[in-house]
Amino acid sequence: MYLQSKRVWIAEQWVPAQLEIEGDLIVAIWPYGSKKVNKDYGDKRIYPGFIDIHCHGAFGFDTNEASPDGLKMWLKEAPKEGLTSLCPTTITQSETILTKALKNVALIASEAPVGARIVGVHFEGPYLNTAFKGAQPEPFIVKPDVEQFKKYQRAAKNLIKVITLAPEKDEGLELTRYLSGHGVSVHLGHSGATYNEALFAFANGANGLTHTFNAMTAFNHREPGLVGAALRLGSVYAEIISDGNHVSWPAINVLYKAKGKDHCVMITDALCSKGMPAGRVVFGGQAIDIRPNGGAYLADTNTLAGSTLSYNKGLRNLIENAGVDEVSAINSATINPAKVLRIADRCGKIQAHYEADLTVLDQDYTVLATYVKGQVVYTV
């Protein structure tokens, strides 16, 4: 199969090019117009497939529910926002509920249903700081425990690829070292850690921050906190929710300028209410209000609990509202999340020998088509 466009994202620039695809892979890239093509997208933009490493659900489904049909439905719908890969994300709950959720994700991942593919699980909690819990249910927050985590990872069939934890609660940073030594990206979040506590967590293998600026110690000129660590430490990945509710546009711009093009990761942190009208839903056993601005809040409070953001709109927001340069914005939706997941050797770029995960957008960021491993899973 041959696809082409006058605007293909190659080597961090738009190139008139033609993609030759065989099976799952891009096998060659040719100049635009070289060969007869199956589809010519003209001046529409072809991106590497989008990857969301932090998303709880959509369309009424929540990862913690452990519903096979619900998860399949979400994966089928996700390509409509340009997603080719995602990490179903849990929220703190009982060991029984989390174990069932992990087993459900592992089961559906093994079946490889049509739609976006599961490239890991983001295990958000239960090893958090109750003072920074946000929407995480406090009764189920526990101390980090290596043996307990091993049980969770067995239930997930080794699919847990990212974990959010509070390093100040990880005694001797034992769990942090174990995770980083076993292929799990450790992101600090829901945490009251000082800058130095964060620094030593990173020295012991942590490599990122969860929804930067939210549910963590703020920046202060005398105690930089976790936000200061995000800004200061160049090799650390920083998740960012680009919905305009969780973080202001100027703050997002500052973060991207501080981090550069290689270490920001755009996420939605979307809840089961994405794709549904404003109103009240239940998430993690708690009532959540979805307001007309798209934000999700703990019922009758101003505490944010997540978003209803579509991924393609998040990219548009970065460029059009936050003023982030195009290279940094696109990298944060493609190759940077692939690096966090340790799959950047085969995903996140349009390049020969990479998997044919592609997202096609119109000038207004409307999704026109999504390809997963060379197969069209969504088209208008």
C-alpha positions as a LaTeX table, in Angstrom:
\begin{tabular}{lrrr}
\hline
Residue & $x$ (\AA) & $y$ (\AA) & $z$ (\AA) \\
\hline
Met1 & 0.00 & 0.00 & 0.00 \\
Tyr2 & 1.16 & 3.51 & $-0.85$ \\
Leu3 & 0.01 & 6.70 & 0.90 \\
Gln4 & 1.22 & 10.20 & 0.18 \\
Ser5 & 0.82 & 13.82 & 1.19 \\
Lys6 & 2.58 & 17.10 & 0.59 \\
Arg7 & 2.89 & 17.36 & 4.39 \\
Val8 & 4.30 & 14.26 & 6.10 \\
Trp9 & 6.00 & 14.71 & 9.50 \\
Ile10 & 9.51 & 13.35 & 8.92 \\
Ala11 & 12.62 & 14.30 & 10.92 \\
Glu12 & 10.73 & 17.07 & 12.73 \\
Gln13 & 9.60 & 18.86 & 9.56 \\
Trp14 & 6.87 & 18.69 & 6.94 \\
Val15 & 8.04 & 16.84 & 3.84 \\
Pro16 & 6.24 & 16.02 & 0.54 \\
Ala17 & 6.54 & 12.26 & 0.71 \\
Gln18 & 5.10 & 8.89 & $-0.10$ \\
Leu19 & 4.92 & 6.02 & 2.39 \\
Glu20 & 5.25 & 2.42 & 1.27 \\
Ile21 & 3.54 & 0.11 & 3.77 \\
Glu22 & 3.70 & $-3.68$ & 3.90 \\
Gly23 & 1.78 & $-5.41$ & 6.66 \\
Asp24 & 2.47 & $-3.66$ & 9.96 \\
Leu25 & 5.46 & $-1.64$ & 8.80 \\
Ile26 & 6.58 & 1.36 & 6.83 \\
Val27 & 9.12 & $-0.32$ & 4.56 \\
Ala28 & 10.24 & 2.68 & 2.51 \\
Ile29 & 9.68 & 6.42 & 2.13 \\
Trp30 & 9.80 & 8.02 & $-1.33$ \\
Pro31 & 9.51 & 11.54 & $-2.72$ \\
Tyr32 & 5.94 & 12.70 & $-3.31$ \\
Gly33 & 4.60 & 11.44 & $-6.63$ \\
Ser34 & 7.19 & 8.70 & $-7.13$ \\
Lys35 & 4.75 & 5.81 & $-7.57$ \\
Lys36 & 1.09 & 5.13 & $-8.09$ \\
Val37 & $-0.64$ & 5.49 & $-4.72$ \\
Asn38 & $-3.66$ & 3.99 & $-2.99$ \\
Lys39 & $-4.45$ & 7.27 & $-1.22$ \\
Asp40 & $-3.28$ & 10.84 & $-1.79$ \\
Tyr41 & $-4.05$ & 13.17 & 1.12 \\
Gly42 & $-2.98$ & 16.27 & $-0.81$ \\
Asp43 & $-1.98$ & 19.00 & 1.62 \\
Lys44 & $-3.51$ & 17.27 & 4.66 \\
Arg45 & $-1.01$ & 16.48 & 7.41 \\
Ile46 & 0.20 & 12.96 & 8.18 \\
Tyr47 & 1.60 & 12.60 & 11.71 \\
Pro48 & 3.04 & 9.63 & 13.57 \\
Gly49 & 0.18 & 8.02 & 15.50 \\
Phe50 & $-0.74$ & 9.78 & 18.75 \\
Ile51 & 0.04 & 8.02 & 22.06 \\
Asp52 & $-1.78$ & 8.85 & 25.33 \\
Ile53 & 0.05 & 7.40 & 28.34 \\
His54 & $-2.42$ & 8.72 & 30.94 \\
Cys55 & $-6.15$ & 8.22 & 30.29 \\
His56 & $-8.74$ & 6.57 & 32.53 \\
Gly57 & $-11.56$ & 5.97 & 30.07 \\
Ala58 & $-14.25$ & 7.48 & 27.85 \\
Phe59 & $-17.86$ & 7.10 & 26.73 \\
Gly60 & $-18.98$ & 5.78 & 30.11 \\
Phe61 & $-16.15$ & 3.24 & 30.52 \\
Asp62 & $-13.59$ & 3.48 & 33.32 \\
Thr63 & $-10.50$ & 1.25 & 33.48 \\
Asn64 & $-11.29$ & 0.28 & 37.09 \\
Glu65 & $-14.65$ & $-1.18$ & 36.02 \\
Ala66 & $-12.96$ & $-4.20$ & 34.42 \\
Ser67 & $-15.59$ & $-4.46$ & 31.68 \\
Pro68 & $-14.25$ & $-6.29$ & 28.58 \\
Asp69 & $-16.93$ & $-4.83$ & 26.32 \\
Gly70 & $-16.41$ & $-1.35$ & 27.71 \\
Leu71 & $-12.67$ & $-1.46$ & 27.07 \\
Lys72 & $-13.17$ & $-2.78$ & 23.52 \\
Met73 & $-15.65$ & 0.01 & 22.84 \\
Trp74 & $-13.17$ & 2.64 & 24.07 \\
Leu75 & $-10.36$ & 1.25 & 21.91 \\
Lys76 & $-12.65$ & 1.30 & 18.87 \\
Glu77 & $-13.66$ & 4.93 & 19.47 \\
Ala78 & $-10.20$ & 6.30 & 20.40 \\
Pro79 & $-8.91$ & 6.58 & 16.78 \\
Lys80 & $-11.56$ & 9.26 & 16.17 \\
Glu81 & $-9.30$ & 11.59 & 18.15 \\
Gly82 & $-6.16$ & 10.39 & 16.36 \\
Leu83 & $-5.02$ & 7.93 & 19.00 \\
Thr84 & $-3.23$ & 4.83 & 17.75 \\
Ser85 & $-1.96$ & 3.72 & 21.18 \\
Leu86 & $-2.94$ & 4.30 & 24.79 \\
Cys87 & $-2.32$ & 3.21 & 28.36 \\
Pro88 & $-5.52$ & 2.47 & 30.27 \\
Thr89 & $-4.98$ & 4.17 & 33.61 \\
Thr90 & $-6.21$ & 3.02 & 36.98 \\
Ile91 & $-7.19$ & 5.12 & 40.00 \\
Thr92 & $-6.49$ & 4.20 & 43.62 \\
Gln93 & $-8.90$ & 1.55 & 44.87 \\
Ser94 & $-8.94$ & $-1.72$ & 46.82 \\
Glu95 & $-6.53$ & $-4.48$ & 45.87 \\
Thr96 & $-9.46$ & $-6.57$ & 44.66 \\
Ile97 & $-10.76$ & $-3.91$ & 42.27 \\
Leu98 & $-7.31$ & $-3.02$ & 40.95 \\
Thr99 & $-6.45$ & $-6.67$ & 40.36 \\
Lys100 & $-9.65$ & $-7.22$ & 38.37 \\
Ala101 & $-8.99$ & $-4.07$ & 36.33 \\
Leu102 & $-5.44$ & $-5.18$ & 35.49 \\
Lys103 & $-6.58$ & $-8.65$ & 34.49 \\
Asn104 & $-9.22$ & $-7.14$ & 32.22 \\
Val105 & $-6.70$ & $-4.92$ & 30.43 \\
Ala106 & $-4.28$ & $-7.82$ & 30.00 \\
Leu107 & $-7.06$ & $-10.00$ & 28.55 \\
Ile108 & $-8.21$ & $-7.44$ & 26.00 \\
Ala109 & $-4.64$ & $-6.52$ & 25.06 \\
Ser110 & $-3.98$ & $-10.18$ & 24.25 \\
Glu111 & $-7.02$ & $-10.23$ & 21.94 \\
Ala112 & $-5.80$ & $-7.15$ & 19.99 \\
Pro113 & $-9.28$ & $-5.82$ & 19.09 \\
Val114 & $-9.83$ & $-3.36$ & 16.25 \\
Gly115 & $-8.95$ & 0.23 & 17.15 \\
Ala116 & $-6.24$ & 1.86 & 19.18 \\
Arg117 & $-3.88$ & $-0.63$ & 20.76 \\
Ile118 & $-2.97$ & $-1.07$ & 24.39 \\
Val119 & 0.75 & $-0.39$ & 24.85 \\
Gly120 & 0.79 & $-0.58$ & 28.63 \\
Val121 & $-1.03$ & 0.28 & 31.83 \\
His122 & $-0.49$ & 3.47 & 33.79 \\
Phe123 & $-0.87$ & 2.50 & 37.46 \\
Glu124 & $-1.84$ & 5.77 & 39.18 \\
Gly125 & $-1.74$ & 5.04 & 42.88 \\
Pro126 & $-2.30$ & 3.60 & 45.40 \\
Tyr127 & 1.16 & 4.67 & 46.66 \\
Leu128 & 0.39 & 8.36 & 47.09 \\
Asn129 & 0.41 & 11.18 & 49.63 \\
Thr130 & $-3.07$ & 11.75 & 51.09 \\
Ala131 & $-2.38$ & 15.49 & 51.43 \\
Phe132 & $-2.13$ & 15.70 & 47.63 \\
Lys133 & $-4.71$ & 13.05 & 46.78 \\
Gly134 & $-6.87$ & 15.15 & 44.46 \\
Ala135 & $-9.61$ & 12.78 & 43.29 \\
Gln136 & $-7.81$ & 9.65 & 44.51 \\
Pro137 & $-9.94$ & 7.88 & 47.19 \\
Glu138 & $-8.08$ & 8.38 & 50.47 \\
Pro139 & $-9.24$ & 5.16 & 52.23 \\
Phe140 & $-7.33$ & 3.04 & 49.69 \\
Ile141 & $-4.04$ & 4.98 & 49.61 \\
Val142 & $-1.32$ & 2.74 & 51.07 \\
Lys143 & 2.43 & 2.68 & 51.60 \\
Pro144 & 4.58 & 1.51 & 48.69 \\
Asp145 & 5.12 & $-2.24$ & 48.86 \\
Val146 & 7.32 & $-4.20$ & 46.46 \\
Glu147 & 5.63 & $-7.55$ & 47.12 \\
Gln148 & 2.17 & $-6.10$ & 46.61 \\
Phe149 & 3.28 & $-4.48$ & 43.36 \\
Lys150 & 4.63 & $-7.81$ & 42.11 \\
Lys151 & 1.11 & $-9.24$ & 42.53 \\
Tyr152 & $-0.35$ & $-6.37$ & 40.54 \\
Gln153 & 2.21 & $-6.82$ & 37.77 \\
Arg154 & 1.46 & $-10.55$ & 37.57 \\
Ala155 & $-2.24$ & $-9.76$ & 37.21 \\
Ala156 & $-1.37$ & $-7.32$ & 34.42 \\
Lys157 & 0.80 & $-9.87$ & 32.60 \\
Asn158 & 3.69 & $-7.37$ & 32.92 \\
Leu159 & 1.70 & $-4.62$ & 31.18 \\
Ile160 & 2.26 & $-1.97$ & 33.87 \\
Lys161 & 4.67 & 0.36 & 32.09 \\
Val162 & 4.14 & 3.59 & 34.05 \\
Ile163 & 3.38 & 4.14 & 37.71 \\
Thr164 & 2.56 & 7.29 & 39.67 \\
Leu165 & 3.83 & 7.37 & 43.24 \\
Ala166 & 4.81 & 9.82 & 45.99 \\
Pro167 & 8.54 & 9.31 & 46.60 \\
Glu168 & 8.44 & 10.68 & 50.14 \\
Lys169 & 6.21 & 7.72 & 51.06 \\
Asp170 & 8.57 & 5.17 & 49.47 \\
Glu171 & 10.79 & 4.22 & 52.40 \\
Gly172 & 14.40 & 4.01 & 51.29 \\
Leu173 & 13.08 & 4.43 & 47.72 \\
Glu174 & 12.87 & 0.64 & 47.63 \\
Leu175 & 9.90 & 0.42 & 45.27 \\
Thr176 & 11.32 & 3.15 & 43.01 \\
Arg177 & 14.54 & 1.19 & 42.54 \\
Tyr178 & 12.69 & $-2.07$ & 41.98 \\
Leu179 & 10.39 & $-0.56$ & 39.35 \\
Ser180 & 13.12 & 1.26 & 37.46 \\
Gly181 & 15.13 & $-1.93$ & 37.40 \\
His182 & 12.21 & $-3.89$ & 35.93 \\
Gly183 & 11.20 & $-1.73$ & 32.98 \\
Val184 & 8.57 & 0.47 & 34.65 \\
Ser185 & 8.72 & 4.25 & 34.25 \\
Val186 & 8.32 & 5.86 & 37.68 \\
His187 & 6.49 & 9.19 & 37.59 \\
Leu188 & 6.25 & 11.32 & 40.70 \\
Gly189 & 2.83 & 12.73 & 41.48 \\
His190 & 0.12 & 13.23 & 44.09 \\
Ser191 & 3.12 & 14.12 & 46.16 \\
Gly192 & 4.38 & 16.60 & 48.72 \\
Ala193 & 8.02 & 15.90 & 47.88 \\
Thr194 & 10.61 & 18.62 & 48.24 \\
Tyr195 & 13.02 & 19.35 & 45.44 \\
Asn196 & 15.73 & 17.27 & 47.13 \\
Glu197 & 13.38 & 14.35 & 47.73 \\
Ala198 & 12.50 & 14.45 & 44.06 \\
Leu199 & 16.14 & 14.73 & 43.07 \\
Phe200 & 17.07 & 11.57 & 44.94 \\
Ala201 & 14.05 & 9.73 & 43.56 \\
Phe202 & 15.31 & 10.53 & 40.07 \\
Ala203 & 18.81 & 9.50 & 41.10 \\
Asn204 & 17.33 & 6.14 & 42.08 \\
Gly205 & 15.55 & 5.56 & 38.79 \\
Ala206 & 12.41 & 7.70 & 38.57 \\
Asn207 & 12.14 & 9.45 & 35.21 \\
Gly208 & 9.04 & 11.63 & 35.07 \\
Leu209 & 6.26 & 13.64 & 36.69 \\
Thr210 & 2.53 & 12.97 & 36.52 \\
His211 & 0.26 & 15.81 & 35.29 \\
Thr212 & 2.87 & 18.46 & 36.06 \\
Phe213 & 1.68 & 21.39 & 38.23 \\
Asn214 & $-1.34$ & 19.41 & 39.50 \\
Ala215 & $-1.42$ & 17.51 & 42.82 \\
Met216 & 2.20 & 18.30 & 43.71 \\
Thr217 & 4.34 & 20.81 & 45.56 \\
Ala218 & 4.39 & 24.13 & 43.73 \\
Phe219 & 7.42 & 26.14 & 42.67 \\
Asn220 & 8.81 & 28.59 & 45.20 \\
His221 & 12.02 & 30.55 & 44.89 \\
Arg222 & 13.30 & 29.11 & 48.20 \\
Glu223 & 11.84 & 25.59 & 47.89 \\
Pro224 & 11.45 & 24.67 & 44.22 \\
Gly225 & 9.36 & 21.56 & 44.98 \\
Leu226 & 8.28 & 19.06 & 42.34 \\
Val227 & 7.42 & 21.76 & 39.82 \\
Gly228 & 10.93 & 23.13 & 40.27 \\
Ala229 & 12.30 & 19.66 & 39.61 \\
Ala230 & 10.30 & 19.48 & 36.39 \\
Leu231 & 11.71 & 22.82 & 35.25 \\
Arg232 & 15.30 & 22.26 & 36.39 \\
Leu233 & 16.02 & 18.63 & 35.53 \\
Gly234 & 16.45 & 18.38 & 31.78 \\
Ser235 & 16.30 & 14.59 & 31.46 \\
Val236 & 13.03 & 14.21 & 33.36 \\
Tyr237 & 9.78 & 13.72 & 31.42 \\
Ala238 & 6.89 & 16.03 & 32.32 \\
Glu239 & 3.28 & 15.07 & 31.61 \\
Ile240 & 0.96 & 17.98 & 30.86 \\
Ile241 & $-2.83$ & 18.16 & 30.53 \\
Ser242 & $-3.48$ & 20.69 & 27.77 \\
Asp243 & $-7.17$ & 21.41 & 28.33 \\
Gly244 & $-6.81$ & 24.95 & 29.67 \\
Asn245 & $-8.47$ & 24.01 & 32.96 \\
His246 & $-5.68$ & 22.15 & 34.73 \\
Val247 & $-2.86$ & 24.48 & 33.69 \\
Ser248 & $-2.95$ & 27.99 & 32.24 \\
Trp249 & $-1.63$ & 28.55 & 28.74 \\
Pro250 & 1.31 & 30.73 & 29.90 \\
Ala251 & 2.38 & 28.07 & 32.43 \\
Ile252 & 2.29 & 25.39 & 29.71 \\
Asn253 & 4.42 & 27.61 & 27.50 \\
Val254 & 6.96 & 28.11 & 30.28 \\
Leu255 & 7.16 & 24.35 & 30.91 \\
Tyr256 & 7.81 & 23.57 & 27.24 \\
Lys257 & 10.45 & 26.28 & 26.98 \\
Ala258 & 12.21 & 24.93 & 30.07 \\
Lys259 & 12.02 & 21.27 & 29.01 \\
Gly260 & 12.78 & 21.66 & 25.31 \\
Lys261 & 11.42 & 19.46 & 22.54 \\
Asp262 & 12.34 & 16.04 & 23.94 \\
His263 & 10.86 & 15.75 & 27.44 \\
Cys264 & 7.26 & 17.00 & 27.55 \\
Val265 & 4.46 & 14.44 & 27.21 \\
Met266 & 0.94 & 15.59 & 26.38 \\
Ile267 & $-1.78$ & 13.61 & 28.16 \\
Thr268 & $-5.55$ & 13.90 & 28.47 \\
Asp269 & $-6.07$ & 12.38 & 31.95 \\
Ala270 & $-9.55$ & 11.82 & 30.50 \\
Leu271 & $-12.27$ & 10.18 & 32.56 \\
Cys272 & $-15.17$ & 7.91 & 31.67 \\
Ser273 & $-17.20$ & 11.07 & 31.04 \\
Lys274 & $-15.29$ & 11.97 & 27.86 \\
Gly275 & $-17.71$ & 11.99 & 24.96 \\
Met276 & $-20.70$ & 12.41 & 27.28 \\
Pro277 & $-22.78$ & 15.52 & 28.13 \\
Ala278 & $-22.11$ & 17.67 & 31.18 \\
Gly279 & $-23.53$ & 16.26 & 34.40 \\
Arg280 & $-22.67$ & 14.01 & 37.32 \\
Val281 & $-20.84$ & 10.68 & 36.99 \\
Val282 & $-19.12$ & 8.26 & 39.35 \\
Phe283 & $-15.35$ & 7.81 & 39.10 \\
Gly284 & $-13.26$ & 5.78 & 41.53 \\
Gly285 & $-16.32$ & 5.39 & 43.73 \\
Gln286 & $-16.72$ & 9.17 & 44.01 \\
Ala287 & $-19.24$ & 11.58 & 42.50 \\
Ile288 & $-17.73$ & 13.79 & 39.79 \\
Asp289 & $-19.30$ & 16.85 & 38.17 \\
Ile290 & $-18.59$ & 17.45 & 34.47 \\
Arg291 & $-18.94$ & 21.16 & 33.83 \\
Pro292 & $-19.59$ & 22.97 & 30.55 \\
Asn293 & $-15.87$ & 23.93 & 30.34 \\
Gly294 & $-15.06$ & 20.22 & 29.96 \\
Gly295 & $-13.39$ & 19.97 & 33.36 \\
Ala296 & $-14.18$ & 17.13 & 35.77 \\
Tyr297 & $-14.45$ & 18.16 & 39.43 \\
Leu298 & $-15.11$ & 16.35 & 42.70 \\
Ala299 & $-18.83$ & 16.88 & 43.26 \\
Asp300 & $-19.74$ & 20.31 & 44.68 \\
Thr301 & $-16.08$ & 21.42 & 44.86 \\
Asn302 & $-13.48$ & 23.14 & 42.68 \\
Thr303 & $-11.05$ & 20.21 & 42.98 \\
Leu304 & $-10.18$ & 18.96 & 39.51 \\
Ala305 & $-10.50$ & 15.20 & 39.04 \\
Gly306 & $-9.53$ & 14.84 & 35.38 \\
Ser307 & $-10.53$ & 16.00 & 31.93 \\
Thr308 & $-12.78$ & 15.20 & 28.99 \\
Leu309 & $-10.16$ & 16.35 & 26.49 \\
Ser310 & $-9.86$ & 14.80 & 23.03 \\
Tyr311 & $-6.23$ & 14.20 & 22.06 \\
Asn312 & $-6.33$ & 16.06 & 18.73 \\
Lys313 & $-7.83$ & 19.08 & 20.50 \\
Gly314 & $-5.04$ & 18.89 & 23.06 \\
Leu315 & $-2.47$ & 19.20 & 20.30 \\
Arg316 & $-4.34$ & 22.14 & 18.81 \\
Asn317 & $-4.43$ & 23.80 & 22.23 \\
Leu318 & $-0.67$ & 23.48 & 22.66 \\
Ile319 & 0.06 & 25.19 & 19.36 \\
Glu320 & $-2.83$ & 27.62 & 18.99 \\
Asn321 & $-3.51$ & 28.61 & 22.62 \\
Ala322 & $-0.33$ & 27.95 & 24.58 \\
Gly323 & 1.99 & 29.09 & 21.78 \\
Val324 & 4.19 & 25.99 & 21.96 \\
Asp325 & 6.41 & 25.53 & 18.92 \\
Glu326 & 5.24 & 22.85 & 16.49 \\
Val327 & 8.20 & 20.49 & 16.92 \\
Ser328 & 7.88 & 20.40 & 20.71 \\
Ala329 & 4.10 & 20.01 & 20.58 \\
Ile330 & 4.14 & 17.17 & 18.05 \\
Asn331 & 7.01 & 15.37 & 19.80 \\
Ser332 & 5.04 & 15.47 & 23.05 \\
Ala333 & 2.19 & 13.57 & 21.36 \\
Thr334 & 4.31 & 11.02 & 19.49 \\
Ile335 & 7.97 & 10.18 & 20.08 \\
Asn336 & 8.23 & 11.42 & 23.69 \\
Pro337 & 5.47 & 9.17 & 25.07 \\
Ala338 & 7.04 & 6.33 & 23.06 \\
Lys339 & 10.31 & 6.99 & 24.89 \\
Val340 & 8.57 & 6.84 & 28.27 \\
Leu341 & 7.11 & 3.47 & 27.29 \\
Arg342 & 10.45 & 2.24 & 25.89 \\
Ile343 & 8.94 & 1.59 & 22.44 \\
Ala344 & 10.63 & 4.45 & 20.60 \\
Asp345 & 12.62 & 1.96 & 18.53 \\
Arg346 & 9.43 & 1.07 & 16.63 \\
Cys347 & 6.77 & 3.71 & 17.39 \\
Gly348 & 6.50 & 7.49 & 17.47 \\
Lys349 & 8.17 & 8.33 & 14.14 \\
Ile350 & 7.41 & 8.12 & 10.47 \\
Gln351 & 10.49 & 6.24 & 9.35 \\
Ala352 & 11.37 & 3.08 & 7.47 \\
His353 & 11.13 & $-0.07$ & 9.64 \\
Tyr354 & 8.76 & 1.67 & 12.09 \\
Glu355 & 5.21 & 0.43 & 12.65 \\
Ala356 & 2.69 & 2.09 & 10.34 \\
Asp357 & 0.79 & 4.00 & 13.02 \\
Leu358 & $-0.40$ & 7.22 & 11.38 \\
Thr359 & $-2.80$ & 10.06 & 12.13 \\
Val360 & $-4.10$ & 12.33 & 9.35 \\
Leu361 & $-5.39$ & 15.79 & 10.32 \\
Asp362 & $-7.04$ & 18.61 & 8.44 \\
Gln363 & $-5.83$ & 22.20 & 8.86 \\
Asp364 & $-8.19$ & 22.70 & 11.82 \\
Tyr365 & $-6.89$ & 19.53 & 13.56 \\
Thr366 & $-9.96$ & 17.49 & 12.64 \\
Val367 & $-9.04$ & 13.80 & 12.37 \\
Leu368 & $-9.50$ & 12.56 & 8.81 \\
Ala369 & $-8.02$ & 9.07 & 9.18 \\
Thr370 & $-6.15$ & 6.89 & 11.64 \\
Tyr371 & $-4.00$ & 3.87 & 10.76 \\
Val372 & $-2.86$ & 1.27 & 13.30 \\
Lys373 & $-0.15$ & $-1.07$ & 12.07 \\
Gly374 & $-1.05$ & $-0.22$ & 8.50 \\
Gln375 & $-4.78$ & $-0.82$ & 8.87 \\
Val376 & $-7.37$ & 1.95 & 8.55 \\
Val377 & $-9.23$ & 1.96 & 11.88 \\
Tyr378 & $-11.00$ & 5.29 & 11.35 \\
Thr379 & $-11.77$ & 7.49 & 8.36 \\
Val380 & $-14.28$ & 10.24 & 7.71 \\
\hline
\end{tabular}
